[in-house]
Amino acid sequence: MIKKKTPGMRAIWLGQALREIRDAADLTSREAGRYLYRDGSSISRMENGEIPITVEILEAWMEMCGVTDPHKRTDLMTIRKDVAQSGWWDGYKGDAVVSNLMDRAWMESKAIAIRSFDSASFPGLLQIPQYAEALMRARNPGLGADVIERWVEVRVTRQHVLGKYQPLRLTTIIEEHQLRNLAAHPEVMRAQLGHLLEQWDRSNIEIRVLPTGVCTGLGGSFELIDLADPYPKVALLVSSAGEICVEGAEVESLSKTYDRLLDASLDSKASKKLITAERDKL
C-alpha cells in the first residue's frame, strides 16, 4: 500500500491562504474549479496542501478572487516560493526517524525569535551532540547506530540559525531539576552545562532557570515562534504524543503563560551562577 504523503506546514499555510481569499470572493469550490479548469475535489486538495501550486495557478487564483493589493500578492507568491524551495533538510526526505523535524527546521530558518519552555530536556538548539545522542538512545533504545547518527546530525545542523547573519533570538526557560537530571554520563552532562554557560556572551541568546517548586500548570514543553512576514506567530506544544502546531488565540494565551514563567525565573546572573555550581559538582 502506498502511504499518503502528509502535507508540510508551508503547503498547509498556502492552502489556508487560498481558501481565505476564495471565501472572501464568495466563490464555491465548484465555481473556482470551473474558472481554473479543475474539478471541485482538486480545489479542495489544493487548499489542503496536497497538490503543488504553480505560479500560473496562483496567478489565476488571485485574478479569480480579485486580489489586486500588491502586498497581498507578494505575500502569496512568497509562501508559494517557500513551498517549492529546497533547504538542507530536503536531503533527509523519506527518513522516517528525522522527517518529523523537517517542518521545525524550516520554521527555525524563517524565525525571527523563539521563546521556549523546556521541562524534559535542554532545548534542541543548545544541545551538544553527545547529549543529543544520549537523549535519543534513552528515548528510543531499539534504534540502530546509523539512525541515531542521522538524527543527531539533523539536530546539530539546525543550530546554524543561532550563528547566521541576522540570527534569530532565542530565549529559553529551563526547569531547575534538569540541571541535576543525569540524562547522560556525568562527563557529558558537565560538557552540556558548560556549553550552556558559553552562550552567555551571545547577544541573541538568553537562558533562564525556573526554580524547583514553581507551579507551571503545564503538561509539557512548548515553544513560541515568531516567524518572518508573511507567516503568522505560532506555537509548538510538545508532549509524549509528539508536537502540535497552533496559531491565533492559543498562541496569545501561551505567550501570557510564558511571561509569567519568565517573571518567576531566576534572572540571568543568578541562572548562570546556578548552572555553574551544578556543572562544578560533576
Buried (B, 14 or more C-beta within 10 A) or exposed (E): EEEEEEBBBBBBBBBBBBBEBBEEBEBEBEBBBBBBEBEBEBBBBBBBBBBEBEEEBBBBBBEBBEBEEEEBBEBBBBBBEBBEEEEEBEEBEEBEBBBEBBBBBBBBBBBBBBBBBBBBBBBBBBBBBBBBBBBBBEEEEEBEEEBBBBBBBBBBBBBEBBEEEEBBBBBBBBBBEBBEEEBBEEEBBBBBBBBBEEBBEEEBBBBBBBBEEEEBEBEBBBBBBBBEEBBEBBBBBBEEEEBEBBBEEBBEEBBEBBEEBBEBBBEEEEBBEBBBEBBEEB
